[in-house]
Amino acid sequence: MLNLLRRNLGVKFLSFLFAILFWLFVMNQGTTSALIPEQTLTIPLVASGLPQDMIVMTQLPLVRVRLQGINPSANIKDMYAQVDLSDGQPGERSYDIKVNTPVGTNVVDRQPANIVLQLDTVQEKIVPVEAIVSGAPAEGYKLGSTFVKPSAVNVRGPSSILSTLTKVTVEVSATGANETIQISRPVSFRDKEGKPIFGPNPSVDILSAFPSTADVIVPVVKKELASKMVPLKVTSSGTPAQGKILRSLVPSPNSVQVLGTAEALKGFDAINLGPVDITNLAEDKVFPIPNDKVALPQGVSFSQGTTLSIVAQIGQGIIQKGISGVVVQIRNLDKDLELDQPLPLINIVVEGLPDALKDVTATQIQLWVDATDQVAGSYANAKVYWQLPPGVSMPTPPQVNYSLKAKVAKGVE
């Protein structure tokens, strides 16, 4: 038996070694992301340290790197090249490229080693919204004047693009429509030739708008009818709860579309809603207004889907606030007179809405007495004039007592 085991030992050893090598080869299949001692890779380039008010206007390329090292546990997916833009300035300039490598891995070469980038400042601009309506309505119908809300949006993006941007657009299809179209659509950005505006990376938006959508109303009416947008006017009756005031009364929406013959719409310029009863109302309230309760001229009707309401905003009423240590000045005093004693600081009471009084201090209030044509002597209960911040009043005018005396000439005892 021992002799049998000793037969062909060389062949058996080579077979065993081959089996180990084959096992190592199989185990390494599917782990192509592990770094080998020397390898050439293509890795992404990322920008770091870019100030928030700047943007890169150049497409970042891939970087080809040749590596040497003995770190088989590192993952290729964790490697990247970076360009530091913390000191970037608007305009075009060259920046060095560095490669982020695992410990034990060395960069032998990188291509490119630097890159020329165009940077731009980020700004904001308010531009109008324009609706682009395509397609024809159903047979026997026509399109009225399009209404867009909001009429303008705030756009943020590179200053070089904003300087030429004059509008944003929303696109609506009216193909085959036989009733008024009411839809919310995202705004889009186009250049003067009507082509979409893209940044260096088409998959990343370079412009943003707030709000990012707009509501569009496209009247679709029978050809024998006309349409018109008219504003809403609102009224109320009664008074809010004690200590409360009506801060605002607004219609929703501000204007609506009405339909009718051209003759019926002639001279019809507004719709009156209300009055709504706000008696003892202590908080904000929305009053729905049924369409059939609104008086319209003969032959005039609301477009389909119209809903009306009145929003009453209730706030806290007039309150009072005490202000202490207010300075009182004396004005128009004769040059030969002076105060016998300085005017004292006084305490006053002001009143107004809470928002108006919230930050009022003594330094924001000017008080003074007018000494025009006054002579030496005592003045009791003198009238005080004042200047107060907007929205603030003084329910009780203050009074002061003071005395005037002749100035003593210098050098005279």
Buried (B, 14 or more C-beta within 10 A) or exposed (E): EEEEEEEEEEEEEEEEEEEEEEEEEEEEEEEEEEBEEEBEBEBEBEBEEBBEEBBBBBEBBEBBBBBBBEBEEBEBEEBBBBBBBEEBEBEEEEBEBBBEBBEEBEBEEBEEEEBEBBBBBBBEBEBEBBBBBEEEBBEEBBBBEBBBBBEBBEBBBBBBBBEEBEBBBBEBEBEEBEBBBBBEBEBBBBEEEEEEBEBBEEEEBBBBBEBEBBBBBBBBBEEEBBBBBBEBEBEBEEEBBEEBBBBEBEBBBEBBBBBBEEEBBEEBEEBEBBBBEBEEBEEEEEBEBEEEEBEBEEEBBBBEEBEBBBBBEBBEBBEEBEBEEBBBEBEEBBEEBBEEEEBEEBEBEBBBBEEBBEEBEBEBBEBBBBBEEBEBEEBEEBEBBBEBBEEBEBEEEBEBEBEBEEEEEEEEE
